[in-house]
Amino acid sequence: MSRPEIPRDPKNPAYDLIPESLAKSIPRLYVTEKVSDPLVHVKLFTPDSSWTWFVTEFDPDERRCFGLAIGHEAELGYFALEEMEEVRGPMGLPIERDLYFKPKPLSQCRKA
């Protein structure tokens, strides 16, 4: 039995994973690679599971992010917004941006 897929409402700002206004403030890929505790600018999450992504760098042309992904394990890596927009959690819910997240050092997000 397949699960229903909940559509992404284009009017819901939580489904705009990295809006242009935020994209301008996020460092480009590789800019913070020598920073020991880079700033996290965006938090993405699945509302129907335990997966969370913390974005520290972003390439708006490729729509590719770098940051901390917490799921089965916590690891730093790259993830594509295009793929994240297609992913659904176990109940069919799309990934959302935490509209109330305030930028903070990555070390604080690791403890969350």
C-alpha positions, 0 to 999 in steps of 0.5 A, a space after each residue: 500500500 502506497 502512502 499519500 504524497 502531500 503536495 508542496 503548497 507554493 504559498 507556504 513559506 516553509 516549503 521555500 527551502 532557501 528563498 532568495 533573500 536568505 540565499 544572499 546571506 549564506 556563504 558560497 560553497 568552500 568559503 567556510 571550510 577552514 572555519 572551525 565552527 561555521 555559522 548555520 544559516 538555515 534549518 530544514 527538517 522532515 515534520 514526520 521523521 527525525 531527519 534534520 539538515 543545518 545549512 552552512 554553505 550554499 551554491 545558488 547556481 547549482 542549488 547545492 548545500 553543505 552542512 550537517 545532516 542528522 538522521 541515522 547518523 550525524 555527518 557533514 556533507 553536501 545535499 541538493 535542494 532539487 532532491 530535497 524538494 522531492 523527498 517525502 517522509 513516512 507520512 508523505 510530508 515534504 521537507 520544510 524550512 524552520 521559519 523560526 530558526 535563528 543563525 547560530 554556530 554549528 557546534 550548538 546545532 550538533 547538541 540539538 
